[in-house]
Amino acid sequence: MSQKVQKSPSIEQSSVITPLDFIKQALASGTPVDEIAKLWDLQQSFMAVEAKKSFDTAMVGFRSECPPITKNKSVCFGNTAYDFAALDHAIEIIKPVLQKFGLNYRWEDDQIADQIIVKCIVTHVDGHSAETRLSAPPDESGKKNRVQAIAATKSYLNRYTLFSCLGLAATDEDTDAIVDETPEDQTLTDFITAAEAARLEKLAETVKADKKKFLTFLKVESFLNIPADQYSAAEAALNAKGAKK
């Protein structure tokens, strides 16, 4: 049985007078085409605002009703052990709630030099969408060949961009990447979260910073590899660059 989509009150359901009503009056009265075109642009803006409202309402509903994303997979190799929520497991949990509120998602990916770039786009039935983009190099750990290394990174980025775009986190998120019996000469680094990485990358685009040079300056390969204790400094550096423009 199909599930009924819960939508916010749309333009058609509302009794509010819209630019479309003026367009109909203009057509009936023989208003010049250039004036009607201006009214049409106004209608497009009005619809975009209404679609954004519907999207925001749907996201609030989704987050309030989405069940916890439990971690169902464990990884253990060498001195490293951690639990995580597999992507297919997370999708199985969130899909019915997404459908209820008229939300859908998709990914777009690209590769520039040694960086795999994944963008997750969440769209509402009324037309508005939001996106999160992250990048990282191929995961060449273990005995992966080149294709497997790229696939592993894409899977990782798919999971984190979806979680970030929807504002989700797996339960007990802080237990990711727990390392046991760490050798005394091995230094562990806590990295920024996927959401923080997305914010920094978006900020870099906003201030028109050269992301490759910025990452080189920080001595990291991707935004996901920025140490947690450098987040504030990285954000301040980007804001400073924006202030100079």
GUPATI-547787 format. One line per 4 residues: for each residue x, y, z of N, C-alpha, C. Coordinates in pm, whole numbers, plus 32768, in hexadecimal, padded with zeros to 4 digits. Example, Ala and Ser with C-alpha at 12.3 -4.5 7.8 and 13.67 -1.06 7.14 Angstrom:
8527,7DC7,830C,84CE,7E3E,830C,8528,7EB6,830C ~ 8505,7F1F,82C4,8557,7F96,82CA,850A,8003,8313 .
END
This chain:
8055,7F88,8000,8000,8000,8000,8058,807C,8000 ~ 803C,80D8,7FA6,8090,8150,7F9C,8079,81A9,8014 ~ 80E1,81F1,8037,80DB,8248,80AC,80B9,82D6,8082 ~ 805A,8311,80C8,802F,8399,80A6,809A,83FD,80CC .
80B8,8456,806D,811D,84BC,8085,80DE,852F,80D3 ~ 8121,8555,813F,80F2,85C5,8192,8131,8644,815E ~ 80DF,869E,812B,8112,871B,80F1,80E3,8793,8142 ~ 8132,87FC,813A,8109,887B,8176,80A1,88BB,811C .
8050,8915,8150,7FED,8959,80FC,8031,899A,8084 ~ 8006,8979,800E,8046,89AD,7F94,8002,8A2D,7F67 ~ 8038,8A64,7EFD,8001,8AE0,7EC8,7F71,8ACD,7E9B ~ 7F58,8A56,7E5A,7ED3,8A3D,7E27,7E6E,8A2B,7E98 .
7E9D,89F7,7F0C,7E43,89DE,7F7B,7E27,8A5E,7FCA ~ 7E71,8AC6,7FB2,7E65,8B40,8001,7E06,8BA2,7FBF ~ 7DC4,8BF5,8011,7D69,8C5B,7FDD,7DB2,8CDF,7FC8 ~ 7E34,8CE4,7FDF,7E82,8D5E,7FCF,7E8C,8D82,7F3B .
7E7E,8E01,7F1D,7E8B,8E30,7E93,7F1F,8E2A,7E6D ~ 7F3D,8DED,7DFD,7FC7,8DDB,7DD0,7FDF,8E2A,7D4F ~ 805F,8E38,7D28,807D,8E7A,7CA9,8039,8E37,7C33 ~ 801B,8DB6,7C3F,7FD8,8D70,7BD1,7F4C,8DA9,7BBA .
7F0B,8DD3,7C26,7E87,8E10,7C17,7E8F,8E92,7BC8 ~ 7EF9,8EE0,7BE0,7F0D,8F5E,7B95,7F2C,8F41,7B03 ~ 7F74,8ED2,7AEB,7F94,8EAD,7A61,7F13,8E8E,7A15 ~ 7EB9,8E44,7A54,7E3A,8E23,7A15,7DEB,8EA1,79F4 .
7DE9,8F01,7A54,7DA4,8F7F,7A3D,7DE5,8FCF,79CC ~ 7E6D,8FC9,79C9,7EB6,9013,7962,7E9A,8FDA,78D8 ~ 7E94,8F56,78CE,7E77,8F16,784E,7DEA,8F3A,781F ~ 7D8F,8F3C,787D,7D04,8F5A,7859,7CF2,8FEB,782D .
7D46,9045,7861,7D37,90D3,7841,7D93,9100,77CF ~ 7DDE,90A3,7794,7E33,90C6,7723,7EB2,9110,774A ~ 7EE6,90F8,77BF,7F63,9137,77ED,7FD6,9110,7792 ~ 8033,916D,7772,80A6,914E,771C,80F7,90D7,7750 .
8133,908E,76F4,817C,9013,7715,81EF,902E,7776 ~ 8238,909E,7764,82A8,90BA,77BD,827D,90CE,784E ~ 8205,9105,7862,81D2,9115,78EA,81A9,908F,7925 ~ 8171,9039,78D1,814B,8FB3,78FE,81C8,8F63,7923 .
8234,8F79,78D6,82B1,8F33,78F3,82E6,8F59,797D ~ 82D7,8FD7,79A2,8303,9004,7A26,82AF,8FC1,7A93 ~ 822D,8FB5,7A79,81D6,8F74,7ADA,81FA,8EE0,7AE7 ~ 8222,8EA3,7A75,824A,8E16,7A78,82C9,8E03,7ACB .
8328,8E5E,7ABF,83A2,8E56,7B11,837E,8E60,7BA5 ~ 831D,8EB7,7BC3,82F1,8EC6,7C4D,82AF,8E44,7C7E ~ 8263,8E04,7C26,8223,8D86,7C49,828B,8D1A,7C66 ~ 82F5,8D17,7C16,835F,8CB4,7C2B,83A2,8CC9,7CB4 .
83B9,8D46,7CD7,83F5,8D65,7D59,8398,8D3C,7DCB ~ 8318,8D58,7DB7,82B5,8D34,7E1E,82B1,8C9C,7E31 ~ 82B1,8C51,7DC5,82AD,8BBF,7DCD,832A,8B88,7E10 ~ 839E,8BC7,7DF5,841B,8B9A,7E32,8417,8BAC,7ECA .
83DF,8C1D,7EF6,83D5,8C36,7F86,8376,8BD1,7FC8 ~ 8304,8BB7,7F86,82A4,8B57,7FBC,82DF,8ACA,7FC0 ~ 832E,8AA7,7F58,836D,8A23,7F53,83D2,8A13,7FC4 ~ 841B,8A7F,7FE1,847C,8A7D,804F,8434,8A69,80D5 .
83C4,8AAA,80E7,8377,8A99,8162,8349,8A08,8170 ~ 8318,89CF,8102,82EA,8944,8105,835C,88E5,8125 ~ 83D1,8901,80EB,8447,88AE,8104,846E,88B3,8197 ~ 8473,892B,81CE,849A,893B,825B,8437,88F4,82B8 .
83B6,88FF,8299,8351,88BC,82EA,8360,8825,82E2 ~ 837A,87F4,8269,838C,8763,8256,8407,8730,82A1 ~ 8473,877E,829F,84ED,8754,82E5,84D7,874F,837C ~ 848C,87AF,83B0,846D,87AD,843F,841D,872F,8461 .
83BB,8710,840E,836B,8699,8425,83BD,861A,841B ~ 8414,8614,83B5,8469,859F,83A3,84C3,8589,841C ~ 8506,85F2,8449,8564,85E4,84B9,851D,85C0,853B ~ 84A1,85EE,8549,8459,85D0,85C5,8429,8540,85C8 .
8414,8502,8554,83DE,847B,854F,8443,8411,8525 ~ 84B8,843A,84FA,851B,83D8,84CB,854E,8385,8541 ~ 8549,8301,8537,857B,82AA,85A3,8613,82B8,85B0 ~ 864B,828E,861F,86DD,8291,8630,8722,823B,85C5 .
8793,826C,8594,87E3,821F,8533,8847,81CC,8583 ~ 882A,814E,8592,8881,80F7,85E2,88F9,80C8,8591 ~ 8967,80B2,85D6,89E0,807F,8595,89D6,7FE7,8589 ~ 89E4,7FB4,8510,89D0,7F25,84F9,8A4B,7EDF,84C2 .
8AB9,7F27,84B1,8B33,7EEC,847A,8BA8,7F09,84D7 ~ 8C06,7EAB,84DA,8C80,7EBC,8529,8CFA,7EA6,84D2 ~ 8D61,7EF3,84EB,8DDF,7EE6,84A4,8E4D,7ED2,850A ~ 8EA5,7E73,84F1,8F14,7E5B,854B,8F8D,7E2F,84FA .
8FF4,7E82,84FB,9070,7E5D,84B7,90E4,7E9F,84FF ~ 914E,7E52,8515,91C0,7E88,855D,9198,7EB6,85E7 ~ 91BA,7F33,8608,9198,7F6E,8688,9117,7FC0,8685 ~ 90D0,7FB9,8612,905B,800C,85FF,8FDB,7FBA,8602 .
8F78,7FEB,864A,8EF5,7FAB,8650,8E89,8015,865D ~ 8E21,800A,860D,8DB3,8069,8619,8D33,8030,85DF ~ 8CC4,8069,8609,8C40,8043,85D7,8C0A,80B5,8581 ~ 8BB6,8093,851F,8B7A,80FB,84CC,8AF7,80C9,8493 .
8AA6,8128,8462,8A25,8108,8424,8A3A,80FD,838D ~ 8A27,8085,8357,8A36,8071,82C7,89CC,80C3,827D ~ 89EF,80EF,8204,8995,8146,81B8,8910,8102,819A ~ 8913,8085,816D,8896,8041,814C,883D,802F,81C8 .
887D,801A,823A,8833,800E,82B8,87F1,8092,82DC ~ 883B,8101,82CE,8805,8185,82ED,8791,81A8,828F ~ 87A1,8189,820F,8739,81A8,81AD,86B9,815B,81CC ~ 86C8,80DE,81F5,8653,808D,8218,8604,80CC,828A .
864A,810E,82E5,8609,814F,8357,85C5,81D2,8330 ~ 860B,8224,82E0,85D9,82AB,82C6,857A,82B4,824E ~ 857F,8253,81F3,8532,825E,8177,849C,8271,818E ~ 845A,8222,81E5,83C9,8236,81F9,83A7,82C1,822D .
83FC,82F8,8283,83E2,837D,82BC,83F9,83E9,8253 ~ 8461,83D8,8201,8479,8436,8193,8400,843B,8136 ~ 83CE,83C5,8112,835B,83BD,80B7,82E0,83FE,80F4 ~ 82CD,83EC,8176,8258,8426,81BA,8255,84BD,81AC .
82CB,84FB,81B2,82D2,858D,81AD,82F9,85C3,8122 ~ 82EE,856E,80BD,8305,859C,8034,8395,85BE,8014 ~ 83F2,857B,8056,8481,8595,8042,84C3,8522,7FF6 ~ 8526,8545,7FA8,8573,84E1,7F5F,8604,850E,7F5A .
865D,84B6,7F33,86EB,84D8,7F2F,872D,8497,7EB6 ~ 879D,84CF,7E90,87EF,8492,7E27,887E,84C2,7E39 ~ 88DB,847C,7DF8,8967,84A4,7DFE,899C,84C3,7D72 ~ 89F6,8520,7D6C,8A44,853B,7CF3,8AD6,8534,7D19 .
8B27,84F5,7CC7,8BB4,84E8,7CEB,8C0E,850F,7C76 ~ 8C89,8531,7C97,8CED,855B,7C34,8D76,853B,7C6E ~ 8DDB,8543,7C1C,8E63,8531,7C4C,8EBC,859A,7C0B ~ 8F02,85E6,7C5F,8F61,864A,7C2F,8FE9,8628,7C6B .
9046,8609,7C14,90CB,85DD,7C40,90BA,8562,7C99 ~ 90EC,8568,7D15,90E1,84F4,7D6E,906E,8504,7DD2 ~ 9013,8560,7DB8,8FA4,8577,7E13,8F20,8541,7DDB ~ 8EDE,84EC,7E2A,8E58,84BD,7E08,8DF6,8521,7E44 .
8D9D,8557,7DF2,8D3E,85BC,7E20,8CB1,8583,7E18 ~ 8C69,8588,7E86,8BE0,8556,7E8B,8B84,85C4,7EBE ~ 8B17,85D7,7E78,8AB3,8639,7EA1,8A2F,85F2,7EB8 ~ 89F5,8604,7F2E,8971,85CD,7F4D,890B,863D,7F42 .
889F,8622,7EFA,8836,8685,7EE6,87B3,864E,7F1D ~ 8779,8695,7F7C,86F8,866F,7FB6,868E,86CD,7F7D ~ 8625,8693,7F41,85BF,86E1,7EFB,8535,86C7,7F36 ~ 84E4,8731,7F3C,8459,8726,7F6A,83FD,8727,7EF1 .
8387,86EA,7EFD,832A,86E1,7E8C,8300,8768,7E57 ~ 8307,87D1,7EAB,82E0,8856,7E7C,8351,889C,7E2F ~ 83C5,885B,7E25,842E,888F,7DCD,84AD,88C2,7E0D ~ 84A9,88E5,7E8D,8524,8918,7ECD,8583,88A6,7EED .
8605,88C3,7EEB,8668,885D,7F0C,86DB,889B,7F5B ~ 8724,8845,7FA1,879B,886D,7FEB,8807,8806,7FCC ~ 8884,882F,7FD7,88EF,87D2,7FB3,8966,87E0,8011 ~ 89B2,8774,801A,8A2E,8770,8065,8A98,872C,800E .
8B0E,8767,8008,8B79,872E,7FB6,8BF6,8718,800A ~ 8C33,86A3,7FFA,8CAF,8682,803D,8D0E,8640,7FDA ~ 8D8E,8646,7FF9,8DF1,8608,7FA1,8E5B,85C2,7FF6 ~ 8E9A,855D,7FBC,8F04,8513,7FFF,8F51,84C2,7F97 .
8FCD,849D,7FB3,901A,844C,7F56,8FED,83BA,7F5B ~ 900E,836A,7EF6,8FEC,82DB,7EF8,9026,8298,7F75 ~ 8FD8,823E,7FAE,9001,81F5,8027,9059,817F,7FFE ~ 90DA,8190,8006,9136,8129,7FD9,9169,80D1,804B .
9122,80D4,80BB,914A,807F,812A,9132,7FEC,8108 ~ 9176,7F94,8150,9166,7F06,8135,91A1,7EE0,80AF ~ 9164,7E82,806B,9196,7E51,7FEB,9136,7E71,7F79 ~ 90F7,7EE6,7F80,9098,7F0E,7F19,90DF,7F30,7E97 .
90A0,7F0B,7E25,90D1,7F3D,7DA6,9099,7FC9,7D90 ~ 90BB,800A,7D21,9095,8095,7D0B,8FFD,80A7,7D0A ~ 8FB6,804E,7CC6,8F24,8059,7CBD,8EE5,8045,7D46 ~ 8F15,7FE5,7D91,8EE0,7FCD,7E17,8EFA,8044,7E74 .
8F6F,8082,7E64,8F92,80F6,7EB8,8F32,816A,7E9D ~ 8F11,8180,7E1D,8EB4,81EB,7DF9,8E28,81CA,7E2C ~ 8DFF,814C,7E1B,8D79,8122,7E47,8D6B,8131,7EDE ~ 8DD5,8112,7F29,8DCF,811C,7FBB,8DBD,81AC,7FE7 .
8E03,8208,7FA5,8DF6,8295,7FC7,8D6C,82CA,7FA2 ~ 8D38,82A1,7F2E,8CB3,82CE,7F05,8C49,829E,7F68 ~ 8C55,8223,7F95,8BF6,81EE,7FF7,8BFB,823F,8078 ~ 8C74,825E,80A4,8C89,82AE,811E,8C4B,8339,810E .
8C66,8378,809C,8C33,8400,8086,8B9C,8400,8072 ~ 8B66,8398,8030,8AD5,838F,8022,8A92,838F,80AB ~ 8AC9,8341,8105,8A8F,8335,818B,8A95,83BA,81D6 ~ 8B0A,83FA,81D5,8B19,8473,8225,8AD3,84EB,81E7 .
8ACC,84F5,8162,8A83,8565,8126,89ED,8557,813E ~ 89BA,84DB,813B,892C,84C6,8156,890C,84E9,81E7 ~ 895F,84B7,8243,8948,84D5,82D0,8950,856B,82EA ~ 89B3,85AC,82AD,89C5,863B,82C2,8952,868C,8288 .
8926,8669,8210,88BB,86B4,81CE,8837,86A6,8219 ~ 8820,8631,8256,87A5,861A,82A0,87B1,863D,8334 ~ 882A,8660,8360,883F,8682,83EC,8835,860B,8448 ~ 8867,8597,8419,885F,851C,8466,88E7,84F4,849E .
88E4,849C,84FF,895E,8460,8534,893B,83D6,8568 ~ 8996,8377,8555,897F,82F2,858C,8987,82F8,8623 ~ 893B,82A2,8668,8940,82A0,86F9,89CC,827D,8728 ~ 89F4,82B8,879A,8A7B,82A5,87CF,8AE4,82CE,8769 .
8ACC,8341,8726,8B27,8370,86BC,8BB6,837D,86EE ~ 8BC8,839E,876D,8C4F,83B3,87A0,8CA3,8335,87A8 ~ 8C66,82BE,8793,8CB3,8244,879C,8CF5,821F,8717 ~ 8CDB,826E,86AE,8D1F,8256,862F,8DB5,8262,8642 .
8DFE,8209,85FF,8E90,820E,85FC,8ECE,8205,8687 ~ 8E9C,81A9,86D9,8EDB,8190,875A,8F56,813A,8742 ~ 8FC5,8161,8779,9041,8117,8765,906E,80DB,87E8 ~ 9084,8059,87E8,90AD,8013,8860,9141,7FF0,885A .
917D,7FE4,88CE,9208,7FBA,88D9,9262,8009,887C ~ 9257,808A,8883,92A4,80E0,882C,9338,80DE,8853 ~ 9393,80C5,87F2,9421,80CA,8811,9447,8153,8846 ~ 94AB,8156,88A0,94D2,81D4,88DE,9503,823B,8879 .
953B,820C,8808,9571,826B,87A7,950B,8293,873E ~ 948D,8265,874E,9424,8288,86EC,93CC,82F6,8726 ~ 93C2,8364,86DD,936F,83D5,8709,92EA,83D0,86C0 ~ 927D,83D4,870C,91F8,83D2,86D1,91C5,845F,86BF .
917C,8473,8652,9146,84F8,8635,90AF,84F1,8626 ~ 9069,8548,866B,8FD9,8556,8659,8FC1,85BA,85EA ~ 8F6E,8593,8589,8F53,85E9,8516,8ECD,862E,8526 ~ 8EB9,8698,84DA,8E3A,86DE,84DD,8DCD,8683,84A6 .
8D51,86A1,84C8,8CE1,8650,849B,8CC3,866C,8407 ~ 8C71,8615,83CC,8C4A,8629,8340,8BFF,86AC,832E ~ 8BAB,86CF,838F,8B60,874E,8386,8BBE,87C5,838C ~ 8C23,87BE,83E3,8C85,882B,83ED,8CD8,8836,836E .
8CFB,87C3,8335,8D46,87C3,82B7,8CF4,8804,8248 ~ 8C72,87E4,8245,8C1A,881F,81E0,8C10,88B6,81F1 ~ 8C08,88E4,8270,8BFE,8975,8289,8C7D,89BD,825C ~ 8CF1,8982,8279,8D6F,89C1,8251,8D7C,89C4,81B9 .
8D55,8957,8178,8D60,8954,80E5,8D01,89B9,80A6 ~ 8C8A,89C6,80DE,8C2A,8A28,80AC,8C5F,8AB6,80C3 ~ 8C9C,8ACD,8137,8CD5,8B50,8155,8D47,8B70,80F5 ~ 8D97,8B0D,80D4,8E06,8B20,8077,8DD1,8B4A,7FEE .
8D64,8B0D,7FC4,8D27,8B31,7F43,8CED,8BBF,7F49 ~ 8CB2,8BE0,7FBA,8C74,8C65,7FC9,8CDB,8CD5,7FC0 ~ 8D4F,8CC1,8000,8DB6,8D29,7FFF,8E16,8D1A,7F89 ~ 8DF5,8CB8,7F31,8E44,8CA0,7EB8,8ED7,8C7E,7ED7 .
8EE8,8C2B,7F3C,8F6F,8BFD,7F5F,8F98,8B89,7F06 ~ 9017,8B7F,7EE8,904C,8B0D,7E9D,9052,8A98,7EFF ~ 8FF2,8A3A,7EF1,8FE7,89CE,7F54,9063,8976,7F57 ~ 90A0,895F,7EE4,9119,890B,7EE1,918A,894C,7F2F .
919D,89CE,7F1A,9207,8A16,7F62,91E7,8A1E,7FF7 ~ 9165,8A2F,8016,913D,8A37,80A2,915B,89B4,80EB ~ 913B,8945,80A9,9156,88C2,80E6,91EC,88A9,80F2 ~ 9237,88D6,808E,92C9,88C9,8095,9300,8919,8109 .
92C9,8992,811D,92F2,89E7,818D,92DA,89A1,8213 ~ 926A,8956,821B,9249,890F,8295,9290,8887,829E ~ 92D4,8861,8231,931E,87E2,822C,92C0,876A,8239 ~ 924E,8770,81F2,91EF,8702,81F0,91C6,86E8,8160 .
918C,8672,8148,9165,864E,80C0,90D5,8674,809F ~ 9082,8680,8104,8FF7,86A5,80ED,8FBF,86EA,8169 ~ 8F49,8726,815A,8F0B,876B,81CB,8EEC,870A,823C ~ 8ECD,868D,821A,8EB0,8628,827F,8F2A,8605,82D3 .
8FA1,8624,829F,901C,8602,82E7,9050,8675,833D ~ 9003,86E1,8349,902E,8751,839E,901E,8728,8431 ~ 9087,8733,847F,907F,870F,850D,9017,8765,8555 ~ 8FD3,8729,85B6,8F69,8770,85FD,8F9C,87EE,8641 .
9018,87EA,8673,904B,885F,86BA,9076,88CF,865C ~ 906C,88B8,85D8,908D,8921,8577,9011,895D,8535 ~ 8F9B,892E,855E,8F21,895E,851D,8F0F,89F5,852C ~ 8F1C,8A26,85A6,8F08,8AB6,85BE,8F6B,8B0A,8570 .
8FE9,8ADD,856C,9050,8B27,8523,9034,8B26,848E ~ 9006,8AB3,845A,8FE7,8AA8,83CB,8F72,8B04,83A8 ~ 8F0B,8B05,83FD,8E97,8B5A,83E4,8EBE,8BED,83EA ~ 8F13,8C12,844B,8F3E,8C9D,8458,8F8F,8CC9,83DF .
8FE4,8C6E,83AC,9036,8C8F,8336,8FDF,8CAA,82BD ~ 8F77,8C5B,82AB,8F1E,8C6E,8239,8ECB,8CEE,8249 ~ 8E9E,8D09,82C2,8E52,8D85,82DB,8EA9,8E00,82C4 ~ 8F29,8DF3,82EA,8F86,8E63,82D5,8F99,8E7E,8241 .
8FA1,8E11,81F3,8FB0,8E21,8162,8F36,8E64,8127 ~ 8EBF,8E3E,8158,8E44,8E7B,8128,8E3D,8F0D,814C ~ 8E71,8F33,81BF,8E6C,8FBF,81EC,8EC4,901A,8197 ~ 8F2A,8FE0,8156,8F85,902E,8104,8F49,9055,807E .
8EDE,900E,8056,8EA6,9027,7FD2,8E4B,90A2,7FD3 .
END
